[in-house]
């Protein structure tokens, strides 16, 4: 069975996300560009939010371009993503982290 265009896009994004090293983050837009899908930052966010339960994909390393998390502060999802990143050494100061320091550079 052939992959349709949607499957292909999803697969390319998942491949990029799977390569983000521990302790590093990448923005939704950066993932979209690396997957050769410029302008698909929101789609990347949608995919990360709707991953299958129990996925091994490091979704928590995908963040917004402001150096903060996109989940509402204090929510279960926010606290989970923040604690996963902190466990990898990412330091938050007043809810933000340094993209210069923790941003993934290829």
PDB file as gemmi writes it, atoms N, CA and C in Angstrom:
CRYST1    1.000    1.000    1.000  90.00  90.00  90.00 P 1                      
ATOM      1  N   UNK A   1       0.831  -1.180   0.000  1.00  0.00           N  
ATOM      2  CA  UNK A   1       0.000   0.000   0.000  1.00  0.00           C  
ATOM      3  C   UNK A   1       0.883   1.252   0.000  1.00  0.00           C  
ATOM      4  N   UNK A   2       0.548   2.188  -0.851  1.00  0.00           N  
ATOM      5  CA  UNK A   2       1.336   3.426  -0.941  1.00  0.00           C  
ATOM      6  C   UNK A   2       0.972   4.387   0.185  1.00  0.00           C  
ATOM      7  N   UNK A   3       1.987   5.133   0.621  1.00  0.00           N  
ATOM      8  CA  UNK A   3       1.726   6.160   1.632  1.00  0.00           C  
ATOM      9  C   UNK A   3       1.096   7.362   0.954  1.00  0.00           C  
ATOM     10  N   UNK A   4       0.072   7.915   1.589  1.00  0.00           N  
ATOM     11  CA  UNK A   4      -0.472   9.143   1.019  1.00  0.00           C  
ATOM     12  C   UNK A   4       0.361  10.335   1.497  1.00  0.00           C  
ATOM     13  N   UNK A   5       0.065  11.493   0.973  1.00  0.00           N  
ATOM     14  CA  UNK A   5       0.848  12.685   1.267  1.00  0.00           C  
ATOM     15  C   UNK A   5       0.864  12.986   2.769  1.00  0.00           C  
ATOM     16  N   UNK A   6      -0.285  12.808   3.435  1.00  0.00           N  
ATOM     17  CA  UNK A   6      -0.392  13.050   4.876  1.00  0.00           C  
ATOM     18  C   UNK A   6       0.534  12.122   5.660  1.00  0.00           C  
ATOM     19  N   UNK A   7       0.543  10.831   5.320  1.00  0.00           N  
ATOM     20  CA  UNK A   7       1.423   9.868   5.983  1.00  0.00           C  
ATOM     21  C   UNK A   7       2.884  10.253   5.789  1.00  0.00           C  
ATOM     22  N   UNK A   8       3.208  10.689   4.583  1.00  0.00           N  
ATOM     23  CA  UNK A   8       4.572  11.075   4.252  1.00  0.00           C  
ATOM     24  C   UNK A   8       5.011  12.268   5.103  1.00  0.00           C  
ATOM     25  N   UNK A   9       4.150  13.278   5.213  1.00  0.00           N  
ATOM     26  CA  UNK A   9       4.460  14.461   6.032  1.00  0.00           C  
ATOM     27  C   UNK A   9       4.682  14.062   7.484  1.00  0.00           C  
ATOM     28  N   UNK A  10       3.755  13.264   7.994  1.00  0.00           N  
ATOM     29  CA  UNK A  10       3.819  12.830   9.394  1.00  0.00           C  
ATOM     30  C   UNK A  10       5.111  12.057   9.646  1.00  0.00           C  
ATOM     31  N   UNK A  11       5.443  11.164   8.749  1.00  0.00           N  
ATOM     32  CA  UNK A  11       6.650  10.341   8.880  1.00  0.00           C  
ATOM     33  C   UNK A  11       7.905  11.212   8.874  1.00  0.00           C  
ATOM     34  N   UNK A  12       7.966  12.210   7.986  1.00  0.00           N  
ATOM     35  CA  UNK A  12       9.136  13.097   7.921  1.00  0.00           C  
ATOM     36  C   UNK A  12       9.296  13.876   9.225  1.00  0.00           C  
ATOM     37  N   UNK A  13       8.186  14.353   9.763  1.00  0.00           N  
ATOM     38  CA  UNK A  13       8.236  15.100  11.025  1.00  0.00           C  
ATOM     39  C   UNK A  13       8.682  14.184  12.159  1.00  0.00           C  
ATOM     40  N   UNK A  14       8.113  13.001  12.244  1.00  0.00           N  
ATOM     41  CA  UNK A  14       8.498  12.048  13.293  1.00  0.00           C  
ATOM     42  C   UNK A  14       9.987  11.702  13.208  1.00  0.00           C  
ATOM     43  N   UNK A  15      10.501  11.543  11.995  1.00  0.00           N  
ATOM     44  CA  UNK A  15      11.919  11.229  11.797  1.00  0.00           C  
ATOM     45  C   UNK A  15      12.804  12.342  12.365  1.00  0.00           C  
ATOM     46  N   UNK A  16      12.445  13.585  12.097  1.00  0.00           N  
ATOM     47  CA  UNK A  16      13.229  14.722  12.600  1.00  0.00           C  
ATOM     48  C   UNK A  16      13.168  14.764  14.130  1.00  0.00           C  
ATOM     49  N   UNK A  17      11.969  14.670  14.679  1.00  0.00           N  
ATOM     50  CA  UNK A  17      11.797  14.739  16.137  1.00  0.00           C  
ATOM     51  C   UNK A  17      12.589  13.630  16.824  1.00  0.00           C  
ATOM     52  N   UNK A  18      12.635  12.470  16.212  1.00  0.00           N  
ATOM     53  CA  UNK A  18      13.348  11.336  16.820  1.00  0.00           C  
ATOM     54  C   UNK A  18      14.853  11.594  16.937  1.00  0.00           C  
ATOM     55  N   UNK A  19      15.364  12.563  16.172  1.00  0.00           N  
ATOM     56  CA  UNK A  19      16.800  12.850  16.178  1.00  0.00           C  
ATOM     57  C   UNK A  19      17.222  13.942  17.166  1.00  0.00           C  
ATOM     58  N   UNK A  20      16.259  14.627  17.784  1.00  0.00           N  
ATOM     59  CA  UNK A  20      16.623  15.713  18.719  1.00  0.00           C  
ATOM     60  C   UNK A  20      17.326  15.077  19.916  1.00  0.00           C  
ATOM     61  N   UNK A  21      18.563  15.485  20.177  1.00  0.00           N  
ATOM     62  CA  UNK A  21      19.315  14.859  21.273  1.00  0.00           C  
ATOM     63  C   UNK A  21      18.807  15.248  22.662  1.00  0.00           C  
ATOM     64  N   UNK A  22      19.081  14.410  23.608  1.00  0.00           N  
ATOM     65  CA  UNK A  22      18.721  14.659  24.998  1.00  0.00           C  
ATOM     66  C   UNK A  22      19.316  15.991  25.448  1.00  0.00           C  
ATOM     67  N   UNK A  23      18.518  16.772  26.182  1.00  0.00           N  
ATOM     68  CA  UNK A  23      18.989  18.061  26.686  1.00  0.00           C  
ATOM     69  C   UNK A  23      18.910  19.192  25.683  1.00  0.00           C  
ATOM     70  N   UNK A  24      18.370  18.915  24.492  1.00  0.00           N  
ATOM     71  CA  UNK A  24      18.214  19.937  23.459  1.00  0.00           C  
ATOM     72  C   UNK A  24      16.739  20.066  23.107  1.00  0.00           C  
ATOM     73  N   UNK A  25      16.373  21.223  22.555  1.00  0.00           N  
ATOM     74  CA  UNK A  25      15.004  21.456  22.118  1.00  0.00           C  
ATOM     75  C   UNK A  25      15.011  21.992  20.689  1.00  0.00           C  
ATOM     76  N   UNK A  26      13.885  21.836  20.013  1.00  0.00           N  
ATOM     77  CA  UNK A  26      13.706  22.386  18.668  1.00  0.00           C  
ATOM     78  C   UNK A  26      12.310  22.999  18.604  1.00  0.00           C  
ATOM     79  N   UNK A  27      12.186  24.071  17.865  1.00  0.00           N  
ATOM     80  CA  UNK A  27      10.881  24.729  17.755  1.00  0.00           C  
ATOM     81  C   UNK A  27      10.025  24.030  16.703  1.00  0.00           C  
ATOM     82  N   UNK A  28       8.727  24.269  16.806  1.00  0.00           N  
ATOM     83  CA  UNK A  28       7.793  23.689  15.829  1.00  0.00           C  
ATOM     84  C   UNK A  28       8.197  24.097  14.416  1.00  0.00           C  
ATOM     85  N   UNK A  29       8.529  25.389  14.242  1.00  0.00           N  
ATOM     86  CA  UNK A  29       8.925  25.887  12.925  1.00  0.00           C  
ATOM     87  C   UNK A  29      10.217  25.263  12.425  1.00  0.00           C  
ATOM     88  N   UNK A  30      11.162  25.064  13.334  1.00  0.00           N  
ATOM     89  CA  UNK A  30      12.440  24.437  12.968  1.00  0.00           C  
ATOM     90  C   UNK A  30      12.203  23.005  12.480  1.00  0.00           C  
ATOM     91  N   UNK A  31      11.352  22.277  13.176  1.00  0.00           N  
ATOM     92  CA  UNK A  31      11.028  20.894  12.767  1.00  0.00           C  
ATOM     93  C   UNK A  31      10.385  20.907  11.385  1.00  0.00           C  
ATOM     94  N   UNK A  32       9.449  21.836  11.181  1.00  0.00           N  
ATOM     95  CA  UNK A  32       8.769  21.927   9.883  1.00  0.00           C  
ATOM     96  C   UNK A  32       9.776  22.197   8.762  1.00  0.00           C  
ATOM     97  N   UNK A  33      10.701  23.139   8.994  1.00  0.00           N  
ATOM     98  CA  UNK A  33      11.710  23.456   7.972  1.00  0.00           C  
ATOM     99  C   UNK A  33      12.606  22.256   7.682  1.00  0.00           C  
ATOM    100  N   UNK A  34      13.058  21.587   8.751  1.00  0.00           N  
ATOM    101  CA  UNK A  34      13.938  20.425   8.576  1.00  0.00           C  
ATOM    102  C   UNK A  34      13.235  19.287   7.828  1.00  0.00           C  
ATOM    103  N   UNK A  35      11.922  19.212   7.982  1.00  0.00           N  
ATOM    104  CA  UNK A  35      11.139  18.188   7.283  1.00  0.00           C  
ATOM    105  C   UNK A  35      10.756  18.651   5.879  1.00  0.00           C  
ATOM    106  N   UNK A  36      11.313  19.811   5.476  1.00  0.00           N  
ATOM    107  CA  UNK A  36      11.021  20.415   4.174  1.00  0.00           C  
ATOM    108  C   UNK A  36       9.533  20.720   4.031  1.00  0.00           C  
ATOM    109  N   UNK A  37       8.968  21.216   5.142  1.00  0.00           N  
ATOM    110  CA  UNK A  37       7.560  21.613   5.168  1.00  0.00           C  
ATOM    111  C   UNK A  37       7.436  23.018   5.783  1.00  0.00           C  
ATOM    112  N   UNK A  38       8.120  24.018   5.174  1.00  0.00           N  
ATOM    113  CA  UNK A  38       8.046  25.364   5.745  1.00  0.00           C  
ATOM    114  C   UNK A  38       6.586  25.817   5.840  1.00  0.00           C  
ATOM    115  N   UNK A  39       6.268  26.502   6.928  1.00  0.00           N  
ATOM    116  CA  UNK A  39       4.894  26.957   7.110  1.00  0.00           C  
ATOM    117  C   UNK A  39       4.007  25.937   7.816  1.00  0.00           C  
ATOM    118  N   UNK A  40       4.569  24.804   8.196  1.00  0.00           N  
ATOM    119  CA  UNK A  40       3.787  23.741   8.831  1.00  0.00           C  
ATOM    120  C   UNK A  40       4.026  23.647  10.343  1.00  0.00           C  
ATOM    121  N   UNK A  41       4.445  24.751  10.974  1.00  0.00           N  
ATOM    122  CA  UNK A  41       4.719  24.730  12.407  1.00  0.00           C  
ATOM    123  C   UNK A  41       3.488  24.289  13.207  1.00  0.00           C  
ATOM    124  N   UNK A  42       2.324  24.803  12.868  1.00  0.00           N  
ATOM    125  CA  UNK A  42       1.101  24.421  13.589  1.00  0.00           C  
ATOM    126  C   UNK A  42       0.792  22.935  13.407  1.00  0.00           C  
ATOM    127  N   UNK A  43       1.078  22.436  12.224  1.00  0.00           N  
ATOM    128  CA  UNK A  43       0.858  21.011  11.964  1.00  0.00           C  
ATOM    129  C   UNK A  43       1.778  20.158  12.842  1.00  0.00           C  
ATOM    130  N   UNK A  44       3.023  20.606  12.998  1.00  0.00           N  
ATOM    131  CA  UNK A  44       3.967  19.903  13.879  1.00  0.00           C  
ATOM    132  C   UNK A  44       3.395  19.875  15.298  1.00  0.00           C  
ATOM    133  N   UNK A  45       2.879  21.011  15.759  1.00  0.00           N  
ATOM    134  CA  UNK A  45       2.266  21.085  17.080  1.00  0.00           C  
ATOM    135  C   UNK A  45       1.091  20.140  17.209  1.00  0.00           C  
ATOM    136  N   UNK A  46       0.275  20.098  16.173  1.00  0.00           N  
ATOM    137  CA  UNK A  46      -0.887  19.201  16.161  1.00  0.00           C  
ATOM    138  C   UNK A  46      -0.433  17.744  16.282  1.00  0.00           C  
ATOM    139  N   UNK A  47       0.591  17.378  15.514  1.00  0.00           N  
ATOM    140  CA  UNK A  47       1.096  15.996  15.573  1.00  0.00           C  
ATOM    141  C   UNK A  47       1.644  15.653  16.952  1.00  0.00           C  
ATOM    142  N   UNK A  48       2.394  16.580  17.549  1.00  0.00           N  
ATOM    143  CA  UNK A  48       2.975  16.312  18.874  1.00  0.00           C  
ATOM    144  C   UNK A  48       1.879  16.148  19.928  1.00  0.00           C  
ATOM    145  N   UNK A  49       0.814  16.926  19.777  1.00  0.00           N  
ATOM    146  CA  UNK A  49      -0.295  16.867  20.737  1.00  0.00           C  
ATOM    147  C   UNK A  49      -1.107  15.577  20.583  1.00  0.00           C  
ATOM    148  N   UNK A  50      -1.069  14.990  19.392  1.00  0.00           N  
ATOM    149  CA  UNK A  50      -1.905  13.822  19.105  1.00  0.00           C  
ATOM    150  C   UNK A  50      -1.106  12.542  18.848  1.00  0.00           C  
ATOM    151  N   UNK A  51       0.037  12.433  19.491  1.00  0.00           N  
ATOM    152  CA  UNK A  51       0.839  11.211  19.348  1.00  0.00           C  
ATOM    153  C   UNK A  51       0.132  10.039  20.025  1.00  0.00           C  
ATOM    154  N   UNK A  52       0.385   8.816  19.536  1.00  0.00           N  
ATOM    155  CA  UNK A  52      -0.213   7.654  20.198  1.00  0.00           C  
ATOM    156  C   UNK A  52       0.308   7.517  21.633  1.00  0.00           C  
ATOM    157  N   UNK A  53      -0.532   7.054  22.518  1.00  0.00           N  
ATOM    158  CA  UNK A  53      -0.134   6.845  23.918  1.00  0.00           C  
ATOM    159  C   UNK A  53       1.059   5.896  23.963  1.00  0.00           C  
ATOM    160  N   UNK A  54       1.984   6.170  24.863  1.00  0.00           N  
ATOM    161  CA  UNK A  54       3.141   5.289  25.030  1.00  0.00           C  
ATOM    162  C   UNK A  54       4.212   5.449  23.965  1.00  0.00           C  
ATOM    163  N   UNK A  55       4.130   6.510  23.167  1.00  0.00           N  
ATOM    164  CA  UNK A  55       5.127   6.719  22.115  1.00  0.00           C  
ATOM    165  C   UNK A  55       6.519   6.918  22.719  1.00  0.00           C  
ATOM    166  N   UNK A  56       7.529   6.486  21.991  1.00  0.00           N  
ATOM    167  CA  UNK A  56       8.909   6.695  22.456  1.00  0.00           C  
ATOM    168  C   UNK A  56       9.507   7.954  21.826  1.00  0.00           C  
ATOM    169  N   UNK A  57       8.737   8.633  20.993  1.00  0.00           N  
ATOM    170  CA  UNK A  57       9.203   9.865  20.353  1.00  0.00           C  
ATOM    171  C   UNK A  57       9.421  10.949  21.415  1.00  0.00           C  
ATOM    172  N   UNK A  58      10.552  11.657  21.373  1.00  0.00           N  
ATOM    173  CA  UNK A  58      10.821  12.676  22.389  1.00  0.00           C  
ATOM    174  C   UNK A  58      10.043  13.973  22.135  1.00  0.00           C  
ATOM    175  N   UNK A  59       8.732  13.876  22.144  1.00  0.00           N  
ATOM    176  CA  UNK A  59       7.833  15.008  21.884  1.00  0.00           C  
ATOM    177  C   UNK A  59       8.111  16.201  22.802  1.00  0.00           C  
ATOM    178  N   UNK A  60       8.578  15.895  24.006  1.00  0.00           N  
ATOM    179  CA  UNK A  60       8.791  16.960  24.996  1.00  0.00           C  
ATOM    180  C   UNK A  60       9.913  17.915  24.600  1.00  0.00           C  
ATOM    181  N   UNK A  61      10.722  17.538  23.617  1.00  0.00           N  
ATOM    182  CA  UNK A  61      11.824  18.397  23.167  1.00  0.00           C  
ATOM    183  C   UNK A  61      11.381  19.378  22.088  1.00  0.00           C  
ATOM    184  N   UNK A  62      10.105  19.348  21.712  1.00  0.00           N  
ATOM    185  CA  UNK A  62       9.580  20.268  20.707  1.00  0.00           C  
ATOM    186  C   UNK A  62       8.851  21.390  21.459  1.00  0.00           C  
ATOM    187  N   UNK A  63       9.312  22.625  21.225  1.00  0.00           N  
ATOM    188  CA  UNK A  63       8.846  23.775  22.003  1.00  0.00           C  
ATOM    189  C   UNK A  63       8.516  24.945  21.071  1.00  0.00           C  
ATOM    190  N   UNK A  64       8.010  26.021  21.642  1.00  0.00           N  
ATOM    191  CA  UNK A  64       7.744  27.179  20.781  1.00  0.00           C  
ATOM    192  C   UNK A  64       9.011  28.027  20.606  1.00  0.00           C  
ATOM    193  N   UNK A  65       8.954  28.947  19.687  1.00  0.00           N  
ATOM    194  CA  UNK A  65      10.151  29.722  19.332  1.00  0.00           C  
ATOM    195  C   UNK A  65      10.431  30.859  20.315  1.00  0.00           C  
ATOM    196  N   UNK A  66       9.609  30.995  21.362  1.00  0.00           N  
ATOM    197  CA  UNK A  66       9.821  32.031  22.367  1.00  0.00           C  
ATOM    198  C   UNK A  66      10.665  31.517  23.532  1.00  0.00           C  
ATOM    199  N   UNK A  67      11.054  30.252  23.487  1.00  0.00           N  
ATOM    200  CA  UNK A  67      11.830  29.687  24.591  1.00  0.00           C  
ATOM    201  C   UNK A  67      10.960  29.336  25.772  1.00  0.00           C  
ATOM    202  N   UNK A  68       9.740  28.900  25.464  1.00  0.00           N  
ATOM    203  CA  UNK A  68       8.841  28.466  26.528  1.00  0.00           C  
ATOM    204  C   UNK A  68       7.986  27.313  26.005  1.00  0.00           C  
ATOM    205  N   UNK A  69       7.211  26.740  26.902  1.00  0.00           N  
ATOM    206  CA  UNK A  69       6.345  25.619  26.531  1.00  0.00           C  
ATOM    207  C   UNK A  69       4.998  26.163  26.070  1.00  0.00           C  
ATOM    208  N   UNK A  70       4.354  25.435  25.172  1.00  0.00           N  
ATOM    209  CA  UNK A  70       3.086  25.911  24.622  1.00  0.00           C  
ATOM    210  C   UNK A  70       1.884  25.541  25.484  1.00  0.00           C  
ATOM    211  N   UNK A  71       2.042  24.548  26.347  1.00  0.00           N  
ATOM    212  CA  UNK A  71       0.933  24.205  27.230  1.00  0.00           C  
ATOM    213  C   UNK A  71       0.727  25.330  28.240  1.00  0.00           C  
ATOM    214  N   UNK A  72      -0.495  25.471  28.718  1.00  0.00           N  
ATOM    215  CA  UNK A  72      -0.807  26.477  29.733  1.00  0.00           C  
ATOM    216  C   UNK A  72      -0.063  26.138  31.019  1.00  0.00           C  
ATOM    217  N   UNK A  73       0.701  27.103  31.579  1.00  0.00           N  
ATOM    218  CA  UNK A  73       1.442  26.834  32.816  1.00  0.00           C  
ATOM    219  C   UNK A  73       0.533  26.275  33.918  1.00  0.00           C  
ATOM    220  N   UNK A  74       1.058  25.274  34.612  1.00  0.00           N  
ATOM    221  CA  UNK A  74       0.319  24.661  35.706  1.00  0.00           C  
ATOM    222  C   UNK A  74      -0.516  23.455  35.322  1.00  0.00           C  
ATOM    223  N   UNK A  75      -0.763  23.277  34.002  1.00  0.00           N  
ATOM    224  CA  UNK A  75      -1.551  22.119  33.582  1.00  0.00           C  
ATOM    225  C   UNK A  75      -0.708  20.849  33.684  1.00  0.00           C  
ATOM    226  N   UNK A  76      -1.374  19.718  33.702  1.00  0.00           N  
ATOM    227  CA  UNK A  76      -0.685  18.422  33.778  1.00  0.00           C  
ATOM    228  C   UNK A  76       0.317  18.273  32.642  1.00  0.00           C  
ATOM    229  N   UNK A  77      -0.093  18.634  31.411  1.00  0.00           N  
ATOM    230  CA  UNK A  77       0.787  18.504  30.246  1.00  0.00           C  
ATOM    231  C   UNK A  77       2.013  19.403  30.387  1.00  0.00           C  
ATOM    232  N   UNK A  78       1.794  20.630  30.848  1.00  0.00           N  
ATOM    233  CA  UNK A  78       2.890  21.576  31.033  1.00  0.00           C  
ATOM    234  C   UNK A  78       3.896  21.018  32.048  1.00  0.00           C  
ATOM    235  N   UNK A  79       3.384  20.596  33.187  1.00  0.00           N  
ATOM    236  CA  UNK A  79       4.264  20.093  34.247  1.00  0.00           C  
ATOM    237  C   UNK A  79       5.013  18.840  33.803  1.00  0.00           C  
ATOM    238  N   UNK A  80       4.364  17.994  33.024  1.00  0.00           N  
ATOM    239  CA  UNK A  80       5.019  16.778  32.523  1.00  0.00           C  
ATOM    240  C   UNK A  80       6.156  17.134  31.562  1.00  0.00           C  
ATOM    241  N   UNK A  81       5.877  18.019  30.598  1.00  0.00           N  
ATOM    242  CA  UNK A  81       6.897  18.406  29.633  1.00  0.00           C  
ATOM    243  C   UNK A  81       8.060  19.100  30.339  1.00  0.00           C  
ATOM    244  N   UNK A  82       7.752  19.999  31.267  1.00  0.00           N  
ATOM    245  CA  UNK A  82       8.785  20.734  31.991  1.00  0.00           C  
ATOM    246  C   UNK A  82       9.660  19.774  32.795  1.00  0.00           C  
ATOM    247  N   UNK A  83       9.049  18.822  33.486  1.00  0.00           N  
ATOM    248  CA  UNK A  83       9.847  17.899  34.304  1.00  0.00           C  
ATOM    249  C   UNK A  83      10.705  16.975  33.428  1.00  0.00           C  
ATOM    250  N   UNK A  84      10.203  16.567  32.260  1.00  0.00           N  
ATOM    251  CA  UNK A  84      11.008  15.737  31.347  1.00  0.00           C  
ATOM    252  C   UNK A  84      12.226  16.520  30.848  1.00  0.00           C  
ATOM    253  N   UNK A  85      12.030  17.784  30.510  1.00  0.00           N  
ATOM    254  CA  UNK A  85      13.144  18.615  30.041  1.00  0.00           C  
ATOM    255  C   UNK A  85      14.131  18.897  31.164  1.00  0.00           C  
ATOM    256  N   UNK A  86      13.625  19.197  32.357  1.00  0.00           N  
ATOM    257  CA  UNK A  86      14.516  19.454  33.495  1.00  0.00           C  
ATOM    258  C   UNK A  86      15.344  18.218  33.832  1.00  0.00           C  
ATOM    259  N   UNK A  87      14.754  17.043  33.675  1.00  0.00           N  
ATOM    260  CA  UNK A  87      15.484  15.792  33.931  1.00  0.00           C  
ATOM    261  C   UNK A  87      16.637  15.619  32.942  1.00  0.00           C  
ATOM    262  N   UNK A  88      16.541  16.297  31.790  1.00  0.00           N  
ATOM    263  CA  UNK A  88      17.608  16.243  30.783  1.00  0.00           C  
ATOM    264  C   UNK A  88      18.570  17.420  30.913  1.00  0.00           C  
ATOM    265  N   UNK A  89      18.376  18.251  31.935  1.00  0.00           N  
ATOM    266  CA  UNK A  89      19.303  19.353  32.182  1.00  0.00           C  
ATOM    267  C   UNK A  89      18.874  20.716  31.686  1.00  0.00           C  
ATOM    268  N   UNK A  90      17.691  20.825  31.109  1.00  0.00           N  
ATOM    269  CA  UNK A  90      17.215  22.128  30.637  1.00  0.00           C  
ATOM    270  C   UNK A  90      16.777  22.942  31.858  1.00  0.00           C  
ATOM    271  N   UNK A  91      17.327  24.150  31.987  1.00  0.00           N  
ATOM    272  CA  UNK A  91      17.042  25.008  33.136  1.00  0.00           C  
ATOM    273  C   UNK A  91      15.994  26.056  32.758  1.00  0.00           C  
ATOM    274  N   UNK A  92      14.939  26.119  33.562  1.00  0.00           N  
ATOM    275  CA  UNK A  92      13.875  27.106  33.371  1.00  0.00           C  
ATOM    276  C   UNK A  92      14.070  28.239  34.369  1.00  0.00           C  
ATOM    277  N   UNK A  93      13.941  29.459  33.880  1.00  0.00           N  
ATOM    278  CA  UNK A  93      13.974  30.635  34.747  1.00  0.00           C  
ATOM    279  C   UNK A  93      12.704  31.424  34.453  1.00  0.00           C  
ATOM    280  N   UNK A  94      11.859  31.548  35.459  1.00  0.00           N  
ATOM    281  CA  UNK A  94      10.544  32.201  35.303  1.00  0.00           C  
ATOM    282  C   UNK A  94       9.768  31.638  34.110  1.00  0.00           C  
ATOM    283  N   UNK A  95       9.779  30.318  33.990  1.00  0.00           N  
ATOM    284  CA  UNK A  95       8.990  29.658  32.945  1.00  0.00           C  
ATOM    285  C   UNK A  95       9.611  29.635  31.562  1.00  0.00           C  
ATOM    286  N   UNK A  96      10.811  30.186  31.427  1.00  0.00           N  
ATOM    287  CA  UNK A  96      11.471  30.202  30.115  1.00  0.00           C  
ATOM    288  C   UNK A  96      12.838  29.528  30.196  1.00  0.00           C  
ATOM    289  N   UNK A  97      13.365  29.173  29.042  1.00  0.00           N  
ATOM    290  CA  UNK A  97      14.699  28.582  28.948  1.00  0.00           C  
ATOM    291  C   UNK A  97      15.406  29.232  27.775  1.00  0.00           C  
ATOM    292  N   UNK A  98      16.710  29.099  27.739  1.00  0.00           N  
ATOM    293  CA  UNK A  98      17.516  29.738  26.702  1.00  0.00           C  
ATOM    294  C   UNK A  98      17.565  28.880  25.435  1.00  0.00           C  
ATOM    295  N   UNK A  99      16.992  29.417  24.360  1.00  0.00           N  
ATOM    296  CA  UNK A  99      17.089  28.708  23.074  1.00  0.00           C  
ATOM    297  C   UNK A  99      18.522  28.737  22.567  1.00  0.00           C  
ATOM    298  N   UNK A 100      19.256  29.792  22.895  1.00  0.00           N  
ATOM    299  CA  UNK A 100      20.659  29.876  22.477  1.00  0.00           C  
ATOM    300  C   UNK A 100      21.455  28.724  23.103  1.00  0.00           C  
ATOM    301  N   UNK A 101      21.139  28.401  24.341  1.00  0.00           N  
ATOM    302  CA  UNK A 101      21.869  27.354  25.054  1.00  0.00           C  
ATOM    303  C   UNK A 101      21.347  25.945  24.764  1.00  0.00           C  
ATOM    304  N   UNK A 102      20.023  25.797  24.711  1.00  0.00           N  
ATOM    305  CA  UNK A 102      19.438  24.451  24.591  1.00  0.00           C  
ATOM    306  C   UNK A 102      18.894  24.135  23.196  1.00  0.00           C  
ATOM    307  N   UNK A 103      18.909  25.139  22.312  1.00  0.00           N  
ATOM    308  CA  UNK A 103      18.389  24.893  20.962  1.00  0.00           C  
ATOM    309  C   UNK A 103      19.250  23.903  20.201  1.00  0.00           C  
ATOM    310  N   UNK A 104      18.601  23.016  19.493  1.00  0.00           N  
ATOM    311  CA  UNK A 104      19.275  21.986  18.709  1.00  0.00           C  
ATOM    312  C   UNK A 104      19.824  22.605  17.434  1.00  0.00           C  
ATOM    313  N   UNK A 105      21.117  22.465  17.236  1.00  0.00           N  
ATOM    314  CA  UNK A 105      21.755  22.952  16.009  1.00  0.00           C  
ATOM    315  C   UNK A 105      22.279  21.746  15.242  1.00  0.00           C  
ATOM    316  N   UNK A 106      21.880  21.656  14.015  1.00  0.00           N  
ATOM    317  CA  UNK A 106      22.332  20.516  13.188  1.00  0.00           C  
ATOM    318  C   UNK A 106      23.720  20.752  12.655  1.00  0.00           C  
TER     319      UNK A 106                                                      
END                                                                             
